Amino acid sequence: MHKSVIIIGAGMAGLTTAAYLSRAGLKVDVYEQHTLPGGYISSFVREGFTFPAGPTSITSNGIVFPILKELGLAEKREFLHVGHQMSWGGHDVPLRNARQARDELSKWFPGQREALQRYFRWVEIGGGGFRQLVESGMMFGQGILPKVLNLLVKHPLMPWASWVARGQTNRSLHQRYFGDPDLRQMFDELAYPIMAAQNTLGMWISYFDDTWTPAGGMQAFANTLVRFVREYGGEVHLGAPVERIRVEKGRAIGITLRDGTRLDTDWVISAADLRHTCLELIGCQHLPPGLIAKLEAAPPSEPVFAVFLGLRGSPELERAFQRFHEPHVIFTCADGATIQIAWLSKDDPSVAPPGKQALFVGRLDRYPDWEPLKADEAAYYARKATVADELIARAEEFLPGLRAHIEVQDAASPLTYERYTSNWQGATTGWNWNPALAPRFNFAKDLPLKNFYPVGHYTFNPGGVPTAMITAWYIAREILKQRTA
Ligand SMILES: Cc1cc2nc3c(=O)[nH]c(=O)nc-3n(C[C@H](O)[C@H](O)[C@H](O)COP(=O)(O)OP(=O)(O)OC[C@H]3O[C@@H](n4cnc5c(N)ncnc54)[C@H](O)[C@@H]3O)c2cc1C
C-alpha cells in the first residue's frame, strides 16, 4: 500500500514538495483554498491582459533552475531574462554589471565617485563569491567543505566582503559608504532597506544576471508543476480550504476541510502561512508555549500596493517607453518616494493583446493603514482608488501621458494579497527582512508534532521563491528517508 501525504497549499513550496513525493510513488493530495494553483506565483487575466498575482519576476539563486532540472522540467518551461534600471528625474542607469553601474552613476554623482568605486569593488568581490557559492549547489547541502575551500581559492577576498557586510543592514551599509543622501536613499530602496547587507550582494547579483520571468506569465510556471504532479498520479484539489490539521497523541493524523470532509494520511505538510498553520489549523493546545510566543512576536515582511495597467498602443506611448532600457525600473519620484515599474509585455508580448502593453506599478506599503478598513467596504474601496491614482501619477513622472492610454486598470492592496493567499498581513516573503526581527526556528524543538512538517517562505529567512522551493526539497527528502526507514 502506498504511503500517503496531504499537502496544504499549492504555492511554490506545496507544489515542489508534491512534485518530488508524487514522482517517488507516494499518494499525494494537495488542498488549495484558491481556485487557481501557485499561491503568489499565479496570474489573473483582465480583458486579454495577463498580470502577475505576486512577483513580476523571480531569481533562481542556485535553487529554482537546479530543482526544475532535477525534476526534468528545465526544458518544459521557458524563462526570459529580465534586466533592471535605476531612474530618477530625467536620468536612467541600467544595472548590467558592477563596473558599468559604477561608471554611469559616477557621471551623475561626481562627488561620490570614490565612494562608488569602493562600494562597487565590494559588490564585485562579494558578488563574485556569492555567485560561485549559490551556483556550486551549496544550498543542496552536499560537500560544503570542499565548496568553501574552492571558493577561497577562486575568491580569496570573499571573507573580507562578508566581513564588510557582517552585522549591517542595507541601510547602515550605505550610510558607511555614501555621503550623498539622495544616492544613499536610492540604493537603500533598491530592495528592502532593512534587509541584512549579505542580502545586498544577492540583490546586485540578481539585478545583474539572475532575474527571470516565465514566458506566458507566472501562472504558466505553477501550471507546469501541477501537470507534473498529476502525471505522477498526485492530485491538486482547488477551491478546497483546509480548516483543521487533526492531531492525536502528539501526531498529525489528517485534516478536516472547510466543508467538513475528514481525511486521514501518513504525513501532513503545510505549505501555508506558518502563523495560520500553527495558531488556526493545528491549534494552540497542541503547541509548545515557546513557539506560540515566537509566532506572536514575529513581524511579517512588508506588503505591497500594486496597480496593473493594460495600455492602448500609440506613437506617444512608444516614445515614452523609450525610457525603458530594461523592463524593470526602480524609480525615485520627485518627492523622494520609490516605486517599481515593470513593463510586463516588453519581452513577453503574449501577456498583452497585439499592439497593447501590460504594465505593473508598485510600492512597499503599511498594513496598519489598511487593517481598520476591513470593516468598512466603502472606505476601503475609496482608499484603494486614491492610492492607485497616486501611484499612476507617480508613474507618469517616468512615463508622461501614461494615464491617457489606460484601457484596463486593477489594483491590489495588502488586504487583497492577504485575502487571496492567507499570508498574514499580506506579507510578501514570509517574515520581516530585518534580521534583528525575523524569528529563527528549530522545528524539531519548536514544533515537535510527529508526522507533520511545515515548508515555504516562513520556514527559513529570508523568504522568496527560492526559499519556498529549497525548503520543499529538504522536507521531501526527509519524508522519503522515513518511508524507507
Ligand atoms: C508583490 C510581490 C513581490 C514579490 N517579489 C519577489 C521576488 O522578486 N523574488 C522572490 O523570490 N519572491 C518574491 N515574492 C515572494 C514570493 O512570491 C513568495 O515568497 C513565494 O511565492 C512563497 O511561496 P509559498 O509556497 O511559500 O507561499 P504562497 O505562495 O503564499 O502559497 C501558500 C498557498 O497556501 C494556500 N493556503 C493558505 N491557507 C490555506 C488553507 N487553510 N487551506 C488551503 N490552502 C491554503 C494559499 O492560498 C496559497 O496558495 C514576492 C511576493 C509578492 C506578493
The ligand as an SDF file (V2000), in Angstrom:
LIG
                    3D

 53 58  0  0  0  0  0  0  0  0999 V2000
    4.3480   41.7220   -4.8260 C   0  0  0  0  0  0  0  0  0  0  0  0
    5.2930   40.5960   -4.5040 C   0  0  0  0  0  0  0  0  0  0  0  0
    6.6100   40.6480   -4.9590 C   0  0  0  0  0  0  0  0  0  0  0  0
    7.4860   39.5950   -4.6810 C   0  0  0  0  0  0  0  0  0  0  0  0
    8.7600   39.6360   -5.2170 N   0  0  0  0  0  0  0  0  0  0  0  0
    9.5460   38.5420   -5.1080 C   0  0  0  0  0  0  0  0  0  0  0  0
   10.7950   38.4510   -5.7980 C   0  0  0  0  0  0  0  0  0  0  0  0
   11.1880   39.3900   -6.5000 O   0  0  0  0  0  0  0  0  0  0  0  0
   11.5570   37.3300   -5.6520 N   0  0  0  0  0  0  0  0  0  0  0  0
   11.1220   36.2780   -4.8820 C   0  0  0  0  0  0  0  0  0  0  0  0
   11.8160   35.2580   -4.7880 O   0  0  0  0  0  0  0  0  0  0  0  0
    9.9590   36.3260   -4.2250 N   0  0  0  0  0  0  0  0  0  0  0  0
    9.1520   37.4150   -4.3280 C   0  0  0  0  0  0  0  0  0  0  0  0
    7.9470   37.4520   -3.6800 N   0  0  0  0  0  0  0  0  0  0  0  0
    7.6430   36.3990   -2.7270 C   0  0  0  0  0  0  0  0  0  0  0  0
    7.3030   35.0540   -3.3250 C   0  0  0  0  0  0  0  0  0  0  0  0
    6.2950   35.1900   -4.2880 O   0  0  0  0  0  0  0  0  0  0  0  0
    6.8620   34.1570   -2.1760 C   0  0  0  0  0  0  0  0  0  0  0  0
    7.8540   34.1730   -1.1600 O   0  0  0  0  0  0  0  0  0  0  0  0
    6.6870   32.7030   -2.6070 C   0  0  0  0  0  0  0  0  0  0  0  0
    5.9450   32.6210   -3.8110 O   0  0  0  0  0  0  0  0  0  0  0  0
    6.0070   31.9650   -1.4660 C   0  0  0  0  0  0  0  0  0  0  0  0
    5.6760   30.6470   -1.8310 O   0  0  0  0  0  0  0  0  0  0  0  0
    4.9870   29.7100   -0.7780 P   0  0  0  0  0  0  0  0  0  0  0  0
    4.6040   28.4740   -1.4870 O   0  0  0  0  0  0  0  0  0  0  0  0
    5.8550   29.5830    0.4270 O   0  0  0  0  0  0  0  0  0  0  0  0
    3.6840   30.5020   -0.2600 O   0  0  0  0  0  0  0  0  0  0  0  0
    2.4040   31.0550   -1.0320 P   0  0  0  0  0  0  0  0  0  0  0  0
    2.6910   31.4280   -2.4160 O   0  0  0  0  0  0  0  0  0  0  0  0
    1.8090   32.0730   -0.1310 O   0  0  0  0  0  0  0  0  0  0  0  0
    1.4410   29.7890   -1.0790 O   0  0  0  0  0  0  0  0  0  0  0  0
    0.7000   29.3730    0.0310 C   0  0  0  0  0  0  0  0  0  0  0  0
   -0.5850   28.7410   -0.5040 C   0  0  0  0  0  0  0  0  0  0  0  0
   -1.3050   28.1800    0.5880 O   0  0  0  0  0  0  0  0  0  0  0  0
   -2.6860   28.3960    0.3600 C   0  0  0  0  0  0  0  0  0  0  0  0
   -3.3900   28.2850    1.6440 N   0  0  0  0  0  0  0  0  0  0  0  0
   -3.2330   29.0820    2.7390 C   0  0  0  0  0  0  0  0  0  0  0  0
   -4.0360   28.6630    3.7340 N   0  0  0  0  0  0  0  0  0  0  0  0
   -4.7090   27.5750    3.2530 C   0  0  0  0  0  0  0  0  0  0  0  0
   -5.6890   26.7000    3.8060 C   0  0  0  0  0  0  0  0  0  0  0  0
   -6.1500   26.8300    5.0540 N   0  0  0  0  0  0  0  0  0  0  0  0
   -6.1740   25.6890    3.0270 N   0  0  0  0  0  0  0  0  0  0  0  0
   -5.7240   25.5130    1.7520 C   0  0  0  0  0  0  0  0  0  0  0  0
   -4.8070   26.3230    1.1860 N   0  0  0  0  0  0  0  0  0  0  0  0
   -4.2940   27.3350    1.9290 C   0  0  0  0  0  0  0  0  0  0  0  0
   -2.7180   29.7950   -0.2400 C   0  0  0  0  0  0  0  0  0  0  0  0
   -3.9390   30.0450   -0.9200 O   0  0  0  0  0  0  0  0  0  0  0  0
   -1.5140   29.7530   -1.1630 C   0  0  0  0  0  0  0  0  0  0  0  0
   -1.8520   29.2960   -2.4530 O   0  0  0  0  0  0  0  0  0  0  0  0
    7.0480   38.4960   -3.9000 C   0  0  0  0  0  0  0  0  0  0  0  0
    5.7380   38.4600   -3.4330 C   0  0  0  0  0  0  0  0  0  0  0  0
    4.8650   39.4980   -3.7250 C   0  0  0  0  0  0  0  0  0  0  0  0
    3.4480   39.4360   -3.2160 C   0  0  0  0  0  0  0  0  0  0  0  0
  1  2  1  0
  2  3  1  0
  2 52  2  0
  3  4  2  0
  4  5  1  0
  4 50  1  0
  5  6  2  0
  6  7  1  0
  6 13  1  0
  7  8  2  0
  7  9  1  0
  9 10  1  0
 10 11  2  0
 10 12  1  0
 12 13  2  0
 13 14  1  0
 14 15  1  0
 14 50  1  0
 15 16  1  0
 16 17  1  0
 16 18  1  0
 18 19  1  0
 18 20  1  0
 20 21  1  0
 20 22  1  0
 22 23  1  0
 23 24  1  0
 24 25  2  0
 24 26  1  0
 24 27  1  0
 27 28  1  0
 28 29  2  0
 28 30  1  0
 28 31  1  0
 31 32  1  0
 32 33  1  0
 33 34  1  0
 33 48  1  0
 34 35  1  0
 35 36  1  0
 35 46  1  0
 36 37  1  0
 36 45  1  0
 37 38  2  0
 38 39  1  0
 39 40  1  0
 39 45  2  0
 40 41  1  0
 40 42  2  0
 42 43  1  0
 43 44  2  0
 44 45  1  0
 46 47  1  0
 46 48  1  0
 48 49  1  0
 50 51  2  0
 51 52  1  0
 52 53  1  0
M  END
$$$$
